[in-house]
Amino acid sequence: MIIIKIDIVGGSIAGLNTALSIKKYNKNIKVVVHEKHKIIGFNHEGRRCGEVHSMKWGWSKGKPNEKSIYNEIKKVETNIGNKKYVSYLKLGVSSMLNRQEFISQMGKEAEKNGIEIYTNDKVKSLNDLDGDYIVDASGCPSSIKRELKIKHGLANLTYQQTIEDCNWFKSDTIRTFFTGISGYFWAFPRNPEKKEVNLGVGTALKENINLKQMLEQFKKDNNITGKVNYVLGGMVPTGLQRPFSYKNILFVGDAGVGAFPLTGEGIHRALISSDIAGECIANGYPKKYPHRIMQEFIKWELIGKTFLGINYILTKIGPKILLSSIDYFTRFNFFVVKSGDYETKEHND
């Protein structure tokens, strides 16, 4: 017997995981996923991120299968000016995803669980939906929040190139670089068969910033070579994107919780928020969703937003004091807020 109907806008990670979560807790709810692209996963938005998936602190939901993983990540290098910190991760804590395959597998799992998926089905208006509840998993900027004239929260601008046959390819290592600008660079290993590296830059500054030019200069300074075979860029929501609900609508993933302010991780947060949304809807207490989200994310939200706010001000003063601030927060994260998932050492080479 069908109890209620749920419309989910967006057939990517957050949308599909919400659908699976609902069915896990209550199989009698009708769930419909509306995906604007013709194919689940294997579309250009399937690669709209750095593609690193972290499962820190023992959180195992949404663990990708072997086919969805390009590389297991064993090391994280954080470079701050001339300082370098190396974190050695336990096996299974972090991986480089074949994100398109990961989403495709989630779609197949959803269909096995009786979830209806409509592809090539762009929702133009809330008036097109008749569900008892609506889940907005449309990303950032959210199409539904735009219709409701709700502004998005803090967001960074990013630009990324995927470089094939790259001399910087290290299959088990992800690297981030803070050079004294407001923002950072990253180098993440992708497809090992092509020796691909996702090389990108992000910043919170909006005025007179040419991210492509910045990345090209970074490549030149570090003698990074290879063929660019894919380019993407755009807005990455930084931290919580209030409101988390509006009337009968719940916002998940980038539309609701955004990326982790300190690292830019978004997949992990999308899975957590969508699992909570599914549980709340299926068990009949959707109004508890905002409170549950705040419980889950508020501590690191405050730390992350404080870090970003201070660094934004220090950017105006000079690169030396900015790097000192970043170094302080990094040491705090690695050596004060300890985790059993990794061990960090400072390198002076």
Rosetta blueprint (number, residue, H / E / L):
1 M L
2 I L
3 I L
4 I L
5 K E
6 I E
7 D E
8 I E
9 V E
10 G L
11 G L
12 S L
13 I H
14 A H
15 G H
16 L H
17 N H
18 T H
19 A H
20 L H
21 S H
22 I H
23 K H
24 K H
25 Y H
26 N L
27 K L
28 N L
29 I L
30 K E
31 V E
32 V E
33 V E
34 H E
35 E L
36 K L
37 H L
38 K L
39 I L
40 I L
41 G L
42 F L
43 N L
44 H H
45 E H
46 G H
47 R H
48 R L
49 C L
50 G L
51 E L
52 V E
53 H E
54 S E
55 M L
56 K H
57 W H
58 G H
59 W L
60 S L
61 K L
62 G L
63 K L
64 P L
65 N L
66 E H
67 K H
68 S H
69 I E
70 Y E
71 N E
72 E E
73 I L
74 K L
75 K E
76 V E
77 E E
78 T E
79 N E
80 I E
81 G L
82 N L
83 K E
84 K E
85 Y E
86 V E
87 S E
88 Y E
89 L E
90 K L
91 L L
92 G L
93 V L
94 S E
95 S E
96 M E
97 L E
98 N L
99 R H
100 Q H
101 E H
102 F H
103 I H
104 S H
105 Q H
106 M H
107 G H
108 K H
109 E H
110 A H
111 E H
112 K H
113 N L
114 G L
115 I L
116 E E
117 I E
118 Y E
119 T L
120 N L
121 D L
122 K L
123 V L
124 K L
125 S L
126 L H
127 N H
128 D H
129 L L
130 D L
131 G L
132 D L
133 Y E
134 I E
135 V E
136 D E
137 A L
138 S L
139 G L
140 C L
141 P L
142 S L
143 S H
144 I H
145 K H
146 R H
147 E H
148 L L
149 K L
150 I L
151 K L
152 H L
153 G L
154 L L
155 A E
156 N E
157 L E
158 T E
159 Y E
160 Q E
161 Q E
162 T E
163 I E
164 E E
165 D L
166 C L
167 N L
168 W L
169 F L
170 K L
171 S L
172 D L
173 T E
174 I E
175 R E
176 T E
177 F E
178 F E
179 T L
180 G L
181 I L
182 S L
183 G L
184 Y E
185 F E
186 W E
187 A E
188 F E
189 P E
190 R L
191 N L
192 P L
193 E L
194 K L
195 K L
196 E L
197 V E
198 N E
199 L E
200 G E
201 V E
202 G E
203 T E
204 A L
205 L L
206 K L
207 E L
208 N L
209 I L
210 N L
211 L H
212 K H
213 Q H
214 M H
215 L H
216 E H
217 Q H
218 F H
219 K H
220 K H
221 D H
222 N L
223 N L
224 I L
225 T L
226 G L
227 K E
228 V E
229 N E
230 Y E
231 V E
232 L E
233 G E
234 G E
235 M E
236 V E
237 P E
238 T E
239 G L
240 L L
241 Q L
242 R L
243 P L
244 F L
245 S E
246 Y E
247 K L
248 N L
249 I E
250 L E
251 F E
252 V L
253 G H
254 D H
255 A H
256 G L
257 V L
258 G L
259 A E
260 F L
261 P L
262 L L
263 T L
264 G L
265 E L
266 G L
267 I H
268 H H
269 R H
270 A H
271 L H
272 I H
273 S H
274 S H
275 D H
276 I H
277 A H
278 G H
279 E H
280 C H
281 I H
282 A H
283 N L
284 G L
285 Y L
286 P H
287 K H
288 K H
289 Y H
290 P H
291 H H
292 R H
293 I H
294 M H
295 Q H
296 E H
297 F H
298 I H
299 K H
300 W H
301 E H
302 L H
303 I H
304 G H
305 K H
306 T H
307 F H
308 L H
309 G H
310 I H
311 N H
312 Y H
313 I H
314 L H
315 T H
316 K H
317 I H
318 G L
319 P H
320 K H
321 I H
322 L H
323 L H
324 S H
325 S H
326 I H
327 D H
328 Y H
329 F H
330 T H
331 R H
332 F H
333 N H
334 F H
335 F H
336 V H
337 V L
338 K L
339 S L
340 G L
341 D L
342 Y E
343 E E
344 T E
345 K E
346 E E
347 H E
348 N L
349 D L
